[in-house]
Amino acid sequence: VEILEELSIMYDFEYVSQFYLKEKINSNIYKTRGPLYDFCLPKHKILIECDGEKWHSTEEQISRDREKDRIASEFGYQMLRIKSNEILNEIEKIKEQIKSMI
């Protein structure tokens, strides 16, 4: 969250935490589709996942993450996966990655 704020991306206006992709059924009805994502920058169609070692290291978890990436791509979203050690040690690198995607 702090990284997005430092990039002048404002919560609830330009990014959303805990985001589900939605499929338009008709002019004013949407159906939630797919898994929950950590962050979304809807204006830029970017999804961000924060991958901690505990939740993203087994074959089953990696397979689930690949499926989330596939669904994101199907909806036309770019996916950025950030590992927990990057969050702790490489903040500037993450900011640059987000800037390059915007």
Helices and strands as residue ranges (DSSP letters): H 2-6, E 16-26, E 29-41, G 42-44, E 46-51, H 59-74, E 78-83, H 84-89, H 91-101
